[in-house]
Amino acid sequence: MPRNTRTSRIAFAASTASLALLATACGGGSDSAGAADGKPVTLTFWSATAGAKETVDAFNKTHTGVKVSFSLVPAGPEGVTKLSNAVKGGNAPDIATMDYSALPEYASEGNLEDLSPSSGEFVDKEFPEAVQSLVNLGGKTWAVPFDVTPLELYYRKDLFKKFGVDVPRTWDEYRTAAEKIHKADPEVSITNFGGGDPALLAGLAWQAGARWYSTRGDSWELDIDSAPSKKVAAYWDDLLKDGLASKTPLWGEGETKERATGRIATVIGAAWSAGNFPVSYPDSKGKWGVAPLPTWGGKAVTGMYGGTSYVVPKGSGHTEQAAEFIKWVTTDPKAMKARLASLKTPSSALPANEKMRSVAAKEFDSSYFGGQDVYALAGRAADSIVPGWTWGPVQQQVTSAQMAAGGDHTKMLRDGQAKGEKAVTDRGLKLAE
């Protein structure tokens, strides 16, 4: 991502949108420089990420003063609950991985250590500004980025050629392509978009210029059902209503079957999605291509879909040692090699640290996508991420409300707005009038 004129705008957005958020958060546990008996300090690390154990093993082989003990934890809500309960019970790990969208909520509840003294300068120096805005909140650093997750377009080259369709550059062109394809073969849809995916909806709204969270003075402003977000929701609801997009729910067996059998012409995914294709659709090797996400006009821009960071949960007495491990795992090529070498399936996660990307790219077999350099493409997409997005202190509750909306994207926005406003006031935070 560019490190130029965007810097001041991003820094401003990241700080102002987070001041109220972290007013009650506290951090800064006591560090131990080392064990009194000269033995290494042992840290506990919880994560659901693939390759984490092998990465820890590689760290332990090359470091003497700090050792890490790894535990695999469930992904998703179950893992979040487990970590929350551990913090409350005073037995949380020293290190954990966490989605960017959950960070503000965890930090504002006092569940994370402030990493500013140990990692603040490091984050500012080693990571792109658009990702910094997700971990630097309220003037403090609460996490270290692992990956960056720009939205991209995956498309069936053979189907586009068969139906005489060009790769769409705008969302208007995307709908035109959908109409042409579906008219030629009613069994083929432009994509499957059923069931509703709050994270994907957020990323598309992000691209359209939405800002779901901001602050006014010491009050929170929630604008989840803003005009840009409504434009995105209406667009996809119309595609579904008109039968141009499949209503098959995302993230299910039906989705995989449709994509594997040529009934879907495109997939709206992130940089990490590329690694799923060889595994989920092995017989389609050479048929898929990658392109920038269509835009609403003007220059190419995109949003993010997911993403992971490293945090130190509240109560750790070893934030400096934890920072040493986190620095190694996010910027040392040996860590990337260990993680990727351990995986049975390919990974296309785009490291937030740019120096790590060449290491990851060497491990990915680009032949599935006809030789396209998916890492170079993802890197350019990352450069176009709209700056300044900040998650809010109640996003997990907003997500739950949106998941219950039944795939109606307009309703997802409306219900998310209502739930978010109630959750803010229920937490005792101020809501802007």
N, C-alpha and C positions, 0 to 999 in steps of 0.2 A: 504494500500500500504506500502511496506517496507520502513523503515526509516533507511537504513543502507548505503551500498556502492553506492546506486543510488544518494544519497543526493548531493554530489559534482558535479556530471555530470548534474543533473537537475538544480541546482542553476546556474551553468555556462551557460547552454543553455538558461535558462530563462532570465538571465541578458544580455548576449551578443546579443541575438536575438531581444532585445527590446530597446537598447540604442538610435538608430536612430529614432525609432518609436515615442518616447515620447519627442524628443528634443524641440518641440514647445508646448507641453501640459503644462497647468498650473492648479494649484489647490490650495486648502488651504484657504477656505473662513473663515470668522470670526465666532467663536462659541459664543453662548450665554449660560452662565452657568445656567441660569434660568431667568424667567420673573422677572422684577423689582418689580411687585406687589405681588410676591410670588405665583402666579398661575403657573400651570404646562406649560411647553413648548409643544405646539401642532405641531406635524410633519405630513406632508402629504405623503402618500405612494401609488404608482401606481403599479399594477401588474395584469397579466392575469392568474396567477397560481391558481388552485383550492385550496380552503381551506384558502386562504389568509385572507379573511374577518374574519373568525372565529378565526384565529390565532391572529389577531389584537384585537379582542374582549377580548380574554384571557389575552393578554398583558395589556390592559387598566384596567382590573379588579385587577391586581396585582402590578401595578406601579403607583406611585403618581406624581413624578416629571416630567414625560414625558408621553404624550398622543399621540396616532396615529390616524389619520383620513384616512380611506382607500377608494380608488376609483378603481373599476374594469376597466381595459382598454383592447382594442382589442389585440389579440395575433398576432404574425407574423409581416409582413411589415407595416401594418396599425398602430400597436402599436409603432413600431420603429419611424415611421414618426411623430406620435403624440408627443412622448417624445422629438424628435429633435426640433420640432417646439416650444415646451414649453421652452426648454433651450434657443433657439434664442430669444424668446419673453420675457424672464426673469420671467416666471411663472412656472418653473419646480417644480416637487415635491421634497421633502427632501430625499426620498428613492424610489428606483425602482428595479425591477428585470430585468436581462439582460442575454442573452445567452453568453457563453464564447467566441464564435466566433466573437461577435460584440464588445467586450471590447477594443481591441487595436485601432480599428477605432474611437470609441467614445473618448477614452482617448487622442489619438494623435490630435484630433480636438479640445481639450480643453473643452470637454463637461462633464467631470467628476471631482469631487473633489478628491484630493489626500488623501487617507485614511491611509497613513503610520503612522502619529502620533497617531491616535486613534485605528487603527486595525492592523497595521503591525506586531507587536509582537504576537498578538492574532492569526493571520492567520498562522504564522510560527509555533506556538506551537500546534494549535488545528487541523490542516488539513494536509493530506498527501502531500508529496512533488510533486507528479505528477500533483496534482490539483493546488498547489502553483504556478507552472510554467505558469498557465493560468491567474492568477490574479496579480502576482508580475511581473511587467514589467518596465524595465528601472531603476531598483533599487527602485521602489516605489510600494506600494500596492494600487490598484485601485478598488478592489472589494473583497467581502467575499464569498467563495464558499457555495452553498447550497447542490448540489448533485454531484455525480460522476456517469458516464454513460458508463461502460464497455460494449463492444459488446459481445453478447453471441449467442449460437445456440439453437433455440427451435425446437423440432422435434416430429413428430407423432410416438409414440411408437408402436401403432397398425399397422401402415403402414410399419414401419421398420421390424417388426416381420413378417408380411404377405409376404414381398418381400425378406426376408432373408438378410437384410442389417444391418451392425453394425454401431454404431455411429461413423462418420468419425472424425479422429484426424488431418488429413491434408487436404489441398485443393485438392490434387490429389485423395485422398480417397473420398472426397465429389463428385467430378466429376464421379468417378467410381460408386458411389451409385446412382447418377442421371441417368447414363446410364442404370443401372440394373433396376431401378424402372420404367423408361419410356419404356424400352423394354417389361417389363412384363405387363404394362398397359399404353398405350399412352395417356390416359386421365389424368394421374397423372404426375406432374412436381416436381422437387426437391424444387423449390420455385418460387415466382413471383418477378420479378426484372425489370419490364418495366417502362418506363417513365423517369427514372433517378432521383435519390435523391442525391443532392450534399453533404448533411451532411453524408449520409451513405457511399458514395464513399470516402469522406475524412477520415472517421473512418477506412475503410478497407485499404486505402493507408497508414494511420498512423500505422496500425498493420504491414504492409509489410516493414516498415522502411523508408517511405518517410518523407521529411521535406519540406513542401510547402513554408515556410518562414524562412529566416535567414538574417543576416547582414554581410557585409564585410566593416569594418571601419564605415563610416557614410552612407553607401549605402545599399539599400535593395537588397536581392537576392530572386527571385521567382523561385521555382523549382516544379511547379504544375504538369508539364508533365515529371517528372523525370522517370528514369527506374523503380523504385519500383511501382510508380503510374501506369505506362503503363502496367506493368505486371498484376496488379489488373484489370485494365480496359479491357485488352485483354481477360483475363480469363472470365469475365462476358459477354462480347460481344460474345465470342465463345459459351458459354452456351445458350445464347439467339438465336444465329444464328442456332445452331444445334437442337433447339427445346427442350432442356433439362430444361430450365427455362422458366416459363410463361412470355409472354410479357405484360400481364395485368398490367396497371400502378399501382404503389404503392400509398397508401393512398386514395383509391377510393372504391366504392361499389363493383366493380368487384373483387378486392383483398379480401375483406371480404367474399364474396360468395365462392370464390375458397378455402379459408382456412377453412371455416365452413363446406364445403361439402366433404372434404377429397380429394380434387384434388391437394393439396399442401402438400409436406412431411416435409418441414422445413421452418422456418422463421429466417432471420438474424435480430436480434433485440438487444436492450440494456437492462440494468437492469430494466428500467421503463416499458418495453414492457410487462412484466409478468402481470401487472395489467390490461392490455387491453384484455387478453384472456378470463377471465370469463364473461366479458361484451360482447365482439364481437362474441365469439364462445361458448355460454353456453352449447350447447348440446355435446360438445367435452370434457367434464370434465373427467379427468383420462386418457385421450388419449395423452396428450402432456407431454413432458419431457424437461428438460433444461440441456445443456452440454456446456463445453468450446467451444469457437469459433475455427474451424479448423485453422491450421497454415500452413505456407510455409515450415515447417520442423524445427527440433530442439525443443527448449523448448517452452512451451505454452506462448504466448503473445497476447495482444489484443490492440485495439484502443478505442476511445470514440465516442459516437454518441449523440450529443446534450449536454445539461447541462446548469444549471442556476446558476447565482450569484446575490448577492445584491450589489447595487451601490448607491452612493450619487451624483445626477446630479449637475452640475456646478450651483452655485448661492445660494446653501443652506447656511444659516448662523448657522446651527445647526449640524455640522458634529459629534460632540461628543455625542450629544443626539441620533442622527441617529445610531451611532456606538453602543450605548447601546441597542437599539431595535434589530439591526442586530445580535449582539452577542447573545441575548436571543433567537431569532428565529432560529438561526443556531446551537445552542448547548444546549439549555435547553429542557429537556424531556417534560416539560409542553407544549411547543410550538408544538412539534411533535404530542403529544396526541390531542391537539386542532385541528390541521390541519387534521389529519386522522379521527377523530371522526365526522368531519363535512361532509366527503365525502360520496356521495351516491354510488360511485363505488370504488372498491379497488385500492390502490396505492402501487406500488412496487418501487417507487423512492428510490435509495440508498443514504442516507445522506452522504455527504462528511466527516462530523465529525463522527468518528468511534463509539463514545459513544452513538450517537443517533440511531445507527442501530438496537440495541436490542429492543428499544422502537418501531420502525417501524415494525420490524419482528413480534412482538406480535400481531399486528393489522391485519396481512395478513393471510388469510385462505389458507393454503398450500394444502388443500385437492384437489383442482383443478388439481394440478400437481402430484397427487398420493402421497402426503406427502413429496415431496422434499422440503428441506429448501432453498427457492429461495434466501433469503437474505444471507445465508452462501455461496451459490454458487456465487452470485454476488460479495460478499466480496472477495472471492478468485480470481475472474476475475479482480476485481479492483487492486488487488496486482500485476497482470501481465500486467498492462497497460504500453506500451512502454514509457519511460520517455523522457522529453525534447521537446515535441511538443509545438509550439507557433503559435497562429494565427497572421495574418498580418493586416496592416492598410487599406486594400481594400477588405476584404473578402466578404463583402455584395455585392459588384459589381461583384466579381468573381462568387458568387453564382447565381446571376441573369443571367449571361452569360451561366453558366452551365445548368440552368433550361431551357434555350431556345434551348439547343442542341438536344432535341428530344429523349433522352434516349440512344444515342450513347455515351458510356462511354469514348471511345478514343477521340471523338470530344469534350466531356465535358472538358477533360483535356486540349486539344489544345486551345479551345475557352477561357477557364478560364485563361490560361497562357497569352494569348494575351490581354485579357481584364485587367488582373491584372497589367501587365507591363504598359499599357496605363494609368490606373488609378493612379498608383504610380507617374508617371511623371506629370500627370495632377494636382496632388495635390502639386507639387513642391518638392516632395521627390526625393532623388537620387536613381537611379537604377544601380546596379553593372553591369559593362560591361563584 
